[in-house]
């Protein structure tokens, strides 16, 4: 059983939802990421680390800027794997990476998954990998004990949604809105109907995590209230990192405060 599956099982027994915290690895520097991760792991049930990429098509301005900062600081996939090893020494929190497909293909799928598993990673999200092309990546990920987490959108047809739920491992990443990532003041009114469709498609066999736009404790409460197993918060954490990037102490304090508030809502 993977750490991700075990974590959802543990939370289910407690009647709690999961908080998944996303940050861009290497932002504002590779040295600080393990420290940031350790603070977030006090509250988040799963950590999601974005491997910085030059053309992050699924991400809005906040995470695009974080990718630029991380790349400028010299962050590479190999350095991200080293960060995961550092985090793993201090915490058993499940760790998911978000990586665009080119980053996986460049070293080769087997080599990438082997390195991720050896570092202590548990899962991977690949936003530009459609289910129709996921077969080989899924096979190799499974061989290395890595959960391949597929995405579903509000426009995903019912039959395709069923295939995504059946083919995902760990959890399904349900995108709450059309468009790119970014903190939003209000969540879509369609999330309730979207969750109902996802629940029907998954037949209760895999957890559903909702992301994109979730940026407040009330948002976490709302999506969990609709029946989601997890709320994914990214841009709001990245915003805090950007705001206090020149003041490490204040940054870690604010991330701790915000993470605690989000987890308390679930």
Backbone as CSV, one residue per row, in Angstrom:
resi,resn,N_x,N_y,N_z,CA_x,CA_y,CA_z,C_x,C_y,C_z
1,UNK,0.842,-1.198,0.000,0.000,0.000,0.000,0.881,1.252,0.000
2,UNK,0.583,2.182,-0.887,1.386,3.397,-0.966,1.108,4.324,0.216
3,UNK,2.024,5.249,0.457,1.812,6.229,1.530,0.547,7.043,1.271
4,UNK,0.278,7.342,-0.002,-0.897,8.149,-0.342,-2.175,7.398,0.019
5,UNK,-2.253,6.131,-0.381,-3.435,5.316,-0.079,-3.604,5.147,1.424
6,UNK,-2.487,4.921,2.110,-2.544,4.752,3.566,-3.035,6.028,4.249
7,UNK,-2.587,7.179,3.754,-3.004,8.450,4.351,-4.503,8.673,4.188
8,UNK,-5.034,8.417,2.986,-6.470,8.575,2.786,-7.267,7.597,3.653
9,UNK,-6.758,6.385,3.816,-7.426,5.413,4.675,-7.459,5.868,6.118
10,UNK,-6.351,6.415,6.580,-6.254,6.926,7.946,-7.238,8.068,8.177
11,UNK,-7.311,8.998,7.222,-8.212,10.141,7.355,-9.671,9.723,7.273
12,UNK,-9.948,8.740,6.422,-11.329,8.260,6.277,-11.842,7.703,7.603
13,UNK,-10.994,6.976,8.299,-11.387,6.413,9.597,-11.707,7.515,10.609
14,UNK,-11.028,8.651,10.462,-11.246,9.775,11.370,-12.374,10.694,10.909
15,UNK,-12.903,10.432,9.707,-13.944,11.289,9.162,-13.420,12.652,8.749
16,UNK,-12.149,12.706,8.335,-11.520,13.973,7.968,-11.177,13.978,6.482
17,UNK,-11.103,15.190,5.922,-10.624,15.352,4.567,-9.143,15.680,4.577
18,UNK,-8.493,15.507,3.438,-7.058,15.763,3.333,-6.786,17.168,2.817
19,UNK,-5.707,17.737,3.302,-5.178,18.984,2.756,-3.922,18.641,1.966
20,UNK,-3.909,18.982,0.684,-2.746,18.779,-0.168,-2.145,20.155,-0.455
21,UNK,-0.900,20.336,-0.061,-0.238,21.638,-0.223,0.760,21.577,-1.367
22,UNK,0.593,22.480,-2.321,1.505,22.561,-3.469,2.462,23.731,-3.313
23,UNK,3.722,23.486,-3.619,4.711,24.554,-3.769,5.584,24.223,-4.980
24,UNK,6.218,25.224,-5.542,7.181,24.995,-6.615,8.535,24.721,-5.994
25,UNK,9.101,23.554,-6.278,10.404,23.197,-5.728,11.465,24.177,-6.248
26,UNK,12.284,24.649,-5.334,13.348,25.581,-5.716,12.974,27.036,-5.635
27,UNK,11.745,27.328,-5.250,11.281,28.702,-5.105,11.207,29.053,-3.618
28,UNK,11.910,30.055,-3.147,12.750,30.983,-3.898,14.164,30.474,-4.131
29,UNK,14.531,29.340,-3.452,15.860,28.765,-3.664,15.804,27.290,-3.294
30,UNK,16.641,26.454,-3.905,16.674,25.036,-3.540,16.973,24.817,-2.056
31,UNK,17.767,25.686,-1.476,18.127,25.548,-0.058,16.920,25.683,0.856
32,UNK,15.961,26.555,0.476,14.828,26.826,1.358,13.675,25.823,1.208
33,UNK,13.581,25.161,0.070,12.428,24.275,-0.160,12.251,23.213,0.920
34,UNK,13.301,22.486,1.341,13.095,21.497,2.408,12.587,22.110,3.711
35,UNK,13.033,23.330,4.019,12.538,24.007,5.220,11.053,24.340,5.078
36,UNK,10.679,24.870,3.919,9.282,25.192,3.655,8.437,23.929,3.740
37,UNK,8.925,22.860,3.139,8.186,21.594,3.138,7.981,21.064,4.553
38,UNK,8.997,21.179,5.385,8.862,20.681,6.761,7.814,21.472,7.538
39,UNK,7.734,22.769,7.288,6.697,23.578,7.950,5.314,23.169,7.457
40,UNK,5.150,23.023,6.153,3.843,22.659,5.600,3.427,21.260,6.020
41,UNK,4.385,20.368,6.167,4.073,18.979,6.538,3.501,18.872,7.952
42,UNK,3.630,19.924,8.751,2.993,19.934,10.070,1.478,19.950,9.949
43,UNK,0.969,20.458,8.819,-0.476,20.621,8.637,-1.021,19.874,7.413
44,UNK,-0.245,19.848,6.340,-0.699,19.195,5.109,-0.580,17.685,5.241
45,UNK,-1.548,16.981,4.680,-1.532,15.520,4.698,-0.698,14.959,3.554
46,UNK,-0.599,15.717,2.470,0.200,15.335,1.307,0.891,16.596,0.798
47,UNK,2.152,16.473,0.417,2.877,17.578,-0.198,2.979,17.347,-1.698
48,UNK,2.753,18.403,-2.470,2.915,18.336,-3.921,4.005,19.337,-4.310
49,UNK,5.060,18.826,-4.903,6.189,19.663,-5.312,6.195,19.801,-6.825
50,UNK,6.120,21.025,-7.298,6.179,21.258,-8.727,7.618,21.292,-9.203
51,UNK,7.949,20.467,-10.189,9.271,20.537,-10.803,9.223,21.708,-11.784
52,UNK,10.022,22.747,-11.581,9.898,23.944,-12.418,10.129,23.642,-13.896
53,UNK,9.306,24.294,-14.718,9.319,24.048,-16.159,9.173,25.387,-16.873
54,UNK,9.777,25.505,-18.029,9.798,26.786,-18.741,8.468,27.173,-19.367
55,UNK,7.581,26.204,-19.589,6.299,26.498,-20.249,5.162,25.754,-19.549
56,UNK,4.844,26.146,-18.311,3.829,25.440,-17.520,2.406,25.805,-17.961
57,UNK,1.901,25.125,-18.980,0.662,25.527,-19.645,-0.578,25.475,-18.763
58,UNK,-0.558,24.671,-17.697,-1.736,24.570,-16.835,-1.737,25.602,-15.718
59,UNK,-0.663,26.370,-15.620,-0.500,27.263,-14.474,-0.686,28.733,-14.834
60,UNK,-1.227,29.469,-13.857,-1.441,30.900,-14.013,-0.201,31.694,-13.639
61,UNK,-0.326,33.018,-13.607,0.827,33.902,-13.374,1.597,33.628,-12.083
62,UNK,0.896,33.262,-11.022,1.563,33.052,-9.733,2.575,31.919,-9.805
63,UNK,2.151,30.776,-10.319,3.053,29.617,-10.381,4.044,29.762,-11.533
64,UNK,3.642,30.425,-12.606,4.606,30.705,-13.678,5.786,31.516,-13.136
65,UNK,5.478,32.527,-12.320,6.541,33.358,-11.732,7.411,32.528,-10.784
66,UNK,6.779,31.617,-10.041,7.537,30.744,-9.140,8.473,29.831,-9.931
67,UNK,7.994,29.315,-11.066,8.846,28.493,-11.930,10.048,29.289,-12.414
68,UNK,9.803,30.545,-12.798,10.899,31.399,-13.261,11.934,31.614,-12.150
69,UNK,11.447,31.863,-10.937,12.374,32.077,-9.812,13.184,30.804,-9.536
70,UNK,12.505,29.661,-9.573,13.177,28.387,-9.285,14.208,28.047,-10.360
71,UNK,13.854,28.261,-11.610,14.792,27.986,-12.700,15.989,28.933,-12.637
72,UNK,15.721,30.194,-12.314,16.812,31.171,-12.185,17.751,30.814,-11.035
73,UNK,17.203,30.123,-10.038,18.018,29.698,-8.891,18.769,28.402,-9.181
74,UNK,18.607,27.868,-10.396,19.357,26.675,-10.798,18.697,25.352,-10.499
75,UNK,17.396,25.360,-10.234,16.691,24.129,-9.886,16.528,23.223,-11.101
76,UNK,16.907,21.966,-10.941,16.763,20.941,-11.971,15.996,19.758,-11.368
77,UNK,15.494,18.837,-12.200,14.834,17.650,-11.640,15.731,16.888,-10.661
78,UNK,17.017,16.770,-10.980,17.925,16.052,-10.088,18.017,16.742,-8.733
79,UNK,18.022,18.064,-8.725,18.043,18.804,-7.459,16.736,18.604,-6.700
80,UNK,15.615,18.520,-7.429,14.324,18.256,-6.773,14.348,16.890,-6.090
81,UNK,14.935,15.887,-6.750,15.033,14.567,-6.122,15.859,14.633,-4.832
82,UNK,16.903,15.446,-4.839,17.722,15.614,-3.635,16.916,16.299,-2.527
83,UNK,16.069,17.263,-2.919,15.189,17.919,-1.934,14.255,16.900,-1.285
84,UNK,13.686,16.017,-2.116,12.759,15.008,-1.594,13.481,14.118,-0.579
85,UNK,14.718,13.746,-0.881,15.498,12.936,0.064,15.670,13.671,1.391
86,UNK,15.928,14.969,1.324,16.091,15.763,2.549,14.789,15.819,3.342
87,UNK,13.674,16.046,2.632,12.374,16.104,3.295,12.053,14.760,3.934
88,UNK,12.365,13.687,3.213,12.035,12.346,3.687,12.782,11.987,4.972
89,UNK,13.968,12.567,5.171,14.721,12.304,6.400,13.980,12.815,7.632
90,UNK,13.186,13.875,7.439,12.509,14.510,8.569,11.030,14.169,8.658
91,UNK,10.452,13.629,7.589,8.995,13.439,7.573,8.593,12.239,6.719
92,UNK,7.523,11.591,7.136,6.960,10.470,6.373,5.761,10.923,5.541
93,UNK,5.568,12.238,5.394,4.432,12.765,4.645,4.495,12.260,3.199
94,UNK,3.368,11.842,2.625,3.370,11.461,1.205,3.785,12.645,0.333
95,UNK,4.625,12.373,-0.658,5.132,13.426,-1.537,4.785,13.103,-2.989
96,UNK,4.104,14.048,-3.623,3.734,13.948,-5.034,4.512,15.020,-5.787
97,UNK,5.001,14.697,-6.974,5.597,15.743,-7.808,4.642,16.068,-8.941
98,UNK,4.646,17.320,-9.357,3.949,17.723,-10.570,5.016,18.001,-11.613
99,UNK,4.934,17.285,-12.718,5.941,17.431,-13.753,5.286,17.413,-15.124
100,UNK,5.737,18.288,-15.998,5.260,18.221,-17.380,5.970,17.067,-18.092
101,UNK,5.310,16.533,-19.106,5.736,15.284,-19.725,7.161,15.346,-20.279
102,UNK,7.544,16.473,-20.839,8.876,16.580,-21.422,9.970,16.291,-20.400
103,UNK,9.744,16.717,-19.158,10.718,16.497,-18.091,10.865,15.017,-17.768
104,UNK,9.784,14.260,-17.939,9.816,12.812,-17.700,10.467,12.085,-18.874
105,UNK,10.166,12.537,-20.080,10.666,11.861,-21.272,12.154,12.109,-21.517
106,UNK,12.644,13.270,-21.100,14.032,13.633,-21.414,15.036,12.605,-20.882
107,UNK,14.977,12.212,-19.608,15.909,11.174,-19.133,15.425,9.766,-19.477
108,UNK,14.155,9.650,-19.861,13.536,8.345,-20.075,12.591,8.049,-18.923
109,UNK,11.431,7.471,-19.236,10.405,7.233,-18.209,10.944,6.364,-17.078
110,UNK,11.649,5.284,-17.435,12.155,4.360,-16.405,13.154,5.044,-15.483
111,UNK,14.066,5.790,-16.068,15.082,6.457,-15.249,14.438,7.494,-14.338
112,UNK,13.470,8.262,-14.865,12.800,9.277,-14.059,12.070,8.633,-12.886
113,UNK,11.288,7.601,-13.153,10.514,6.956,-12.089,11.423,6.274,-11.072
114,UNK,12.509,5.697,-11.539,13.460,5.063,-10.626,14.061,6.087,-9.674
115,UNK,14.430,7.254,-10.216,15.012,8.306,-9.375,13.992,8.870,-8.396
116,UNK,12.771,9.037,-8.867,11.717,9.559,-7.990,11.457,8.600,-6.831
117,UNK,11.361,7.312,-7.148,11.116,6.312,-6.099,12.290,6.237,-5.126
118,UNK,13.521,6.265,-5.662,14.707,6.181,-4.805,14.820,7.377,-3.870
119,UNK,14.329,8.529,-4.330,14.372,9.741,-3.497,13.360,9.694,-2.361
120,UNK,12.308,8.884,-2.528,11.258,8.819,-1.512,9.943,9.414,-1.961
121,UNK,9.817,9.665,-3.279,8.556,10.184,-3.811,7.497,9.101,-3.886
122,UNK,6.247,9.530,-3.891,5.132,8.583,-3.851,4.203,8.657,-5.056
123,UNK,4.128,9.803,-5.715,3.173,9.957,-6.804,3.608,11.033,-7.766
124,UNK,2.919,11.085,-8.917,3.237,12.099,-9.916,1.972,12.547,-10.627
125,UNK,1.880,13.848,-10.859,0.826,14.468,-11.663,1.500,15.015,-12.914
126,UNK,0.958,14.682,-14.092,1.516,15.173,-15.356,0.378,15.860,-16.113
127,UNK,0.270,17.186,-15.989,-0.890,17.897,-16.541,-1.088,17.741,-18.040
128,UNK,0.008,17.565,-18.785,-0.131,17.466,-20.240,-0.085,16.030,-20.748
129,UNK,-0.418,15.079,-19.882,-0.490,13.667,-20.279,-1.950,13.225,-20.297
130,UNK,-2.566,13.124,-21.487,-3.958,12.649,-21.553,-4.031,11.149,-21.313
131,UNK,-5.162,10.690,-20.867,-5.315,9.278,-20.555,-5.026,8.386,-21.756
132,UNK,-5.334,8.886,-22.952,-5.113,8.089,-24.164,-3.639,7.769,-24.400
133,UNK,-2.747,8.566,-23.812,-1.311,8.375,-24.014,-0.587,7.969,-22.731
134,UNK,-1.355,7.601,-21.712,-0.764,7.374,-20.387,-0.320,5.935,-20.141
135,UNK,-0.576,5.032,-21.063,-0.337,3.616,-20.813,1.073,3.271,-20.375
136,UNK,2.074,3.709,-21.133,3.458,3.367,-20.816,3.919,4.025,-19.524
137,UNK,3.562,5.293,-19.344,3.942,5.994,-18.114,3.313,5.306,-16.906
138,UNK,2.043,4.926,-17.025,1.338,4.246,-15.942,2.011,2.921,-15.589
139,UNK,2.377,2.166,-16.611,3.016,0.853,-16.403,4.338,0.994,-15.665
140,UNK,5.163,1.922,-16.110,6.482,2.103,-15.498,6.348,2.681,-14.087
141,UNK,5.431,3.622,-13.910,5.209,4.193,-12.575,4.806,3.098,-11.589
142,UNK,3.906,2.241,-12.016,3.442,1.143,-11.150,4.585,0.210,-10.785
143,UNK,5.453,-0.079,-11.749,6.598,-0.960,-11.503,7.523,-0.400,-10.420
144,UNK,7.546,0.929,-10.291,8.421,1.565,-9.309,7.670,2.034,-8.059
145,UNK,6.407,1.629,-7.926,5.634,1.985,-6.733,5.206,3.433,-6.690
146,UNK,5.108,4.071,-7.867,4.706,5.469,-7.947,3.262,5.555,-8.426
147,UNK,2.439,6.321,-7.704,1.043,6.532,-8.119,0.996,7.551,-9.247
148,UNK,0.356,7.200,-10.364,0.116,8.149,-11.455,-1.265,8.742,-11.258
149,UNK,-1.293,10.039,-10.976,-2.526,10.755,-10.648,-2.988,11.502,-11.891
150,UNK,-4.128,11.114,-12.425,-4.643,11.723,-13.643,-5.606,12.863,-13.309
151,UNK,-5.736,13.781,-14.259,-6.605,14.943,-14.072,-7.905,14.797,-14.843
152,UNK,-8.965,15.344,-14.260,-10.266,15.436,-14.929,-10.745,16.877,-14.828
153,UNK,-11.417,17.343,-15.875,-11.867,18.739,-15.946,-13.386,18.820,-15.918
154,UNK,-13.933,20.012,-15.721,-15.397,20.160,-15.735,-16.035,19.710,-17.045
155,UNK,-15.263,19.748,-18.130,-15.798,19.382,-19.444,-15.579,17.909,-19.795
156,UNK,-14.960,17.144,-18.896,-14.689,15.737,-19.190,-15.994,14.950,-19.310
157,UNK,-16.231,14.283,-20.445,-17.471,13.503,-20.621,-17.535,12.336,-19.645
158,UNK,-18.744,11.863,-19.321,-18.913,10.795,-18.325,-18.091,9.539,-18.588
159,UNK,-18.074,9.041,-19.802,-17.344,7.810,-20.098,-15.841,8.000,-19.916
160,UNK,-15.349,9.162,-20.334,-13.908,9.439,-20.180,-13.563,9.617,-18.706
161,UNK,-14.474,10.240,-17.961,-14.268,10.413,-16.527,-14.171,9.058,-15.832
162,UNK,-14.980,8.103,-16.256,-14.920,6.749,-15.693,-13.563,6.114,-15.981
163,UNK,-13.057,6.317,-17.195,-11.754,5.756,-17.559,-10.633,6.394,-16.734
164,UNK,-10.732,7.693,-16.515,-9.722,8.395,-15.721,-9.718,7.873,-14.286
165,UNK,-10.897,7.714,-13.724,-10.994,7.205,-12.348,-10.464,5.775,-12.243
166,UNK,-10.745,4.965,-13.253,-10.296,3.573,-13.238,-8.786,3.461,-13.443
167,UNK,-8.208,4.429,-14.151,-6.783,4.355,-14.500,-5.883,5.102,-13.528
168,UNK,-6.450,5.991,-12.712,-5.649,6.760,-11.758,-5.235,5.890,-10.585
169,UNK,-4.163,6.307,-9.947,-3.678,5.627,-8.752,-3.408,6.687,-7.691
170,UNK,-3.728,6.388,-6.448,-3.540,7.364,-5.362,-4.758,8.215,-5.159
171,UNK,-5.047,9.076,-6.141,-6.270,9.862,-6.160,-6.462,10.436,-7.552
172,UNK,-7.652,10.949,-7.804,-7.944,11.663,-9.044,-7.871,13.156,-8.741
173,UNK,-7.220,13.898,-9.617,-7.106,15.347,-9.477,-8.239,15.977,-10.275
174,UNK,-9.231,16.484,-9.576,-10.402,17.079,-10.216,-10.221,18.588,-10.299
175,UNK,-10.096,19.095,-11.516,-9.925,20.527,-11.749,-11.279,21.212,-11.604
176,UNK,-11.359,22.178,-10.711,-12.662,22.752,-10.355,-13.206,23.733,-11.375
177,UNK,-12.307,24.331,-12.181,-12.729,25.360,-13.137,-11.982,25.194,-14.450
178,UNK,-12.532,25.755,-15.512,-11.788,25.826,-16.760,-10.728,26.908,-16.642
179,UNK,-9.596,26.715,-17.274,-8.541,27.724,-17.213,-7.328,27.217,-16.464
180,UNK,-6.545,28.145,-15.939,-5.274,27.812,-15.303,-5.371,27.962,-13.790
181,UNK,-4.301,27.553,-13.107,-4.253,27.674,-11.652,-4.245,29.144,-11.227
182,UNK,-4.577,29.369,-9.963,-4.567,30.727,-9.427,-5.600,30.867,-8.327
183,UNK,-5.243,31.611,-7.286,-6.180,31.849,-6.188,-7.389,32.620,-6.699
184,UNK,-8.575,32.237,-6.235,-9.809,32.914,-6.629,-10.593,33.319,-5.388
185,UNK,-11.355,34.396,-5.531,-12.136,34.889,-4.408,-13.286,33.949,-4.090
186,UNK,-13.928,33.440,-5.142,-15.058,32.518,-4.960,-14.850,31.275,-5.808
187,UNK,-15.370,30.165,-5.317,-15.304,28.925,-6.081,-16.504,28.822,-7.017
188,UNK,-16.356,28.007,-8.038,-17.428,27.810,-9.003,-18.650,27.171,-8.348
189,UNK,-19.817,27.615,-8.762,-21.059,27.017,-8.266,-21.277,25.610,-8.809
190,UNK,-20.463,25.250,-9.790,-20.617,23.947,-10.430,-19.899,22.820,-9.689
191,UNK,-19.137,23.157,-8.646,-18.333,22.127,-7.982,-19.207,21.007,-7.422
192,UNK,-20.354,21.356,-6.880,-21.250,20.330,-6.331,-21.649,19.310,-7.382
193,UNK,-22.080,19.809,-8.547,-22.475,18.898,-9.623,-21.274,18.124,-10.161
194,UNK,-20.143,18.796,-10.228,-18.918,18.160,-10.705,-18.507,17.017,-9.778
195,UNK,-18.594,17.265,-8.484,-18.251,16.229,-7.509,-19.217,15.056,-7.598
196,UNK,-20.481,15.339,-7.802,-21.470,14.263,-7.922,-21.140,13.371,-9.124
197,UNK,-20.727,13.991,-10.235,-20.341,13.228,-11.424,-19.098,12.391,-11.151
198,UNK,-18.134,12.982,-10.461,-16.887,12.271,-10.168,-17.138,11.105,-9.219
199,UNK,-17.985,11.320,-8.243,-18.322,10.248,-7.305,-18.975,9.066,-8.037
200,UNK,-19.873,9.384,-8.936,-20.538,8.337,-9.702,-19.533,7.587,-10.570
201,UNK,-18.642,8.321,-11.203,-17.655,7.710,-12.098,-16.642,6.856,-11.334
202,UNK,-16.260,7.291,-10.146,-15.232,6.574,-9.381,-15.786,5.358,-8.651
203,UNK,-17.100,5.335,-8.450,-17.765,4.241,-7.725,-17.147,4.033,-6.343
204,UNK,-16.590,5.112,-5.785,-16.017,5.041,-4.444,-14.708,4.272,-4.351
205,UNK,-14.100,3.975,-5.503,-12.900,3.136,-5.503,-11.597,3.923,-5.392
206,UNK,-11.665,5.249,-5.596,-10.457,6.062,-5.514,-10.810,7.439,-4.971
207,UNK,-9.967,8.019,-4.114,-10.263,9.356,-3.576,-10.270,10.423,-4.677
208,UNK,-11.076,11.453,-4.436,-11.176,12.586,-5.354,-10.618,13.820,-4.651
209,UNK,-9.631,14.460,-5.265,-9.057,15.698,-4.730,-9.398,16.842,-5.669
210,UNK,-9.856,17.943,-5.119,-10.265,19.096,-5.926,-9.206,20.192,-5.825
211,UNK,-8.809,20.724,-6.986,-7.822,21.785,-7.020,-8.181,22.877,-7.999
212,UNK,-7.345,23.910,-8.065,-7.497,25.111,-8.883,-8.435,26.109,-8.204
213,UNK,-7.873,27.182,-7.708,-8.670,28.270,-7.147,-8.911,28.212,-5.667
214,UNK,-8.589,27.104,-5.020,-8.851,26.973,-3.578,-7.780,27.740,-2.814
215,UNK,-8.204,28.753,-2.057,-7.216,29.636,-1.446,-7.572,30.116,-0.045
216,UNK,-8.676,29.625,0.516,-9.116,30.071,1.840,-9.622,28.876,2.648
217,UNK,-9.605,28.989,3.983,-10.194,27.928,4.796,-11.653,27.642,4.420
218,UNK,-12.410,28.693,4.084,-13.813,28.489,3.705,-13.924,27.690,2.410
219,UNK,-12.958,27.849,1.499,-12.951,27.058,0.268,-12.709,25.583,0.571
220,UNK,-11.767,25.318,1.483,-11.484,23.938,1.878,-12.739,23.302,2.456
221,UNK,-13.381,24.034,3.341,-14.610,23.551,3.970,-15.687,23.272,2.917
222,UNK,-15.767,24.146,1.921,-16.787,24.021,0.888,-16.582,22.771,0.036
223,UNK,-15.366,22.563,-0.458,-15.148,21.409,-1.345,-15.261,20.087,-0.590
224,UNK,-14.810,20.071,0.657,-14.972,18.852,1.446,-16.444,18.609,1.758
225,UNK,-17.179,19.689,1.933,-18.614,19.575,2.166,-19.362,18.993,0.986
226,UNK,-18.832,19.190,-0.212,-19.428,18.618,-1.415,-19.071,17.145,-1.590
227,UNK,-18.214,16.635,-0.718,-17.881,15.218,-0.790,-16.497,14.909,-1.304
228,UNK,-15.674,15.932,-1.536,-14.299,15.679,-1.964,-13.511,15.043,-0.820
229,UNK,-12.558,14.207,-1.173,-11.702,13.584,-0.162,-10.526,14.484,0.200
230,UNK,-10.226,15.454,-0.668,-9.086,16.338,-0.410,-9.276,17.664,-1.122
231,UNK,-8.665,18.687,-0.535,-8.601,20.010,-1.161,-7.138,20.306,-1.450
232,UNK,-6.864,20.759,-2.678,-5.497,21.080,-3.078,-5.331,22.596,-3.094
233,UNK,-4.366,23.085,-2.328,-4.095,24.519,-2.260,-2.677,24.753,-2.765
234,UNK,-2.534,25.601,-3.782,-1.219,25.852,-4.350,-0.856,27.313,-4.435
235,UNK,-1.545,28.051,-5.296,-1.171,29.442,-5.560,-1.165,30.300,-4.298
236,UNK,-2.048,30.015,-3.352,-2.080,30.820,-2.119,-0.804,30.627,-1.303
237,UNK,-0.270,29.399,-1.269,1.015,29.170,-0.599,2.148,29.843,-1.377
238,UNK,2.115,29.702,-2.693,3.164,30.285,-3.533,3.162,31.810,-3.416
239,UNK,1.962,32.401,-3.291,1.853,33.851,-3.087,2.593,34.293,-1.822
240,UNK,2.416,33.512,-0.747,3.086,33.853,0.514,4.602,33.748,0.373
241,UNK,5.048,32.713,-0.323,6.489,32.543,-0.533,7.051,33.738,-1.304
242,UNK,6.330,34.164,-2.340,6.778,35.311,-3.144,6.792,36.595,-2.312
243,UNK,5.775,36.768,-1.486,5.649,37.999,-0.704,6.769,38.146,0.310
244,UNK,7.181,37.022,0.921,8.178,37.089,1.991,9.493,36.412,1.601
245,UNK,9.776,36.347,0.315,10.970,35.610,-0.132,12.272,36.200,0.404
246,UNK,12.252,37.457,0.804,13.472,38.086,1.330,13.561,38.008,2.848
247,UNK,12.532,37.426,3.477,12.501,37.323,4.943,12.118,35.890,5.313
248,UNK,13.127,35.033,5.414,12.902,33.604,5.661,12.063,33.349,6.910
249,UNK,12.389,34.023,7.992,11.687,33.791,9.265,10.203,34.120,9.140
250,UNK,9.898,35.265,8.548,8.499,35.664,8.401,7.774,34.744,7.417
251,UNK,8.468,34.342,6.359,7.858,33.441,5.386,7.428,32.137,6.047
252,UNK,8.325,31.533,6.800,8.009,30.252,7.446,6.896,30.422,8.477
253,UNK,6.902,31.544,9.188,5.852,31.809,10.175,4.487,31.955,9.502
254,UNK,4.431,32.683,8.389,3.164,32.890,7.693,2.665,31.605,7.033
255,UNK,3.562,30.808,6.493,3.170,29.529,5.905,2.613,28.596,6.980
256,UNK,3.240,28.614,8.145,2.773,27.801,9.267,1.374,28.227,9.699
257,UNK,1.195,29.532,9.808,-0.107,30.076,10.239,-1.188,29.708,9.228
258,UNK,-0.906,29.911,7.961,-1.900,29.676,6.900,-2.198,28.178,6.770
259,UNK,-1.164,27.355,6.831,-1.379,25.913,6.748,-2.253,25.401,7.887
260,UNK,-2.016,25.918,9.092,-2.824,25.531,10.256,-4.288,25.918,10.066
261,UNK,-4.508,27.137,9.540,-5.886,27.606,9.315,-6.610,26.751,8.280
262,UNK,-5.908,26.394,7.215,-6.533,25.569,6.168,-6.876,24.190,6.697
263,UNK,-5.935,23.575,7.436,-6.176,22.226,7.956,-7.310,22.222,8.973
264,UNK,-7.408,23.269,9.769,-8.479,23.347,10.770,-9.853,23.375,10.117
265,UNK,-9.919,23.851,8.878,-11.211,23.938,8.171,-11.669,22.572,7.664
266,UNK,-10.768,21.607,7.629,-11.125,20.290,7.103,-11.418,19.262,8.148
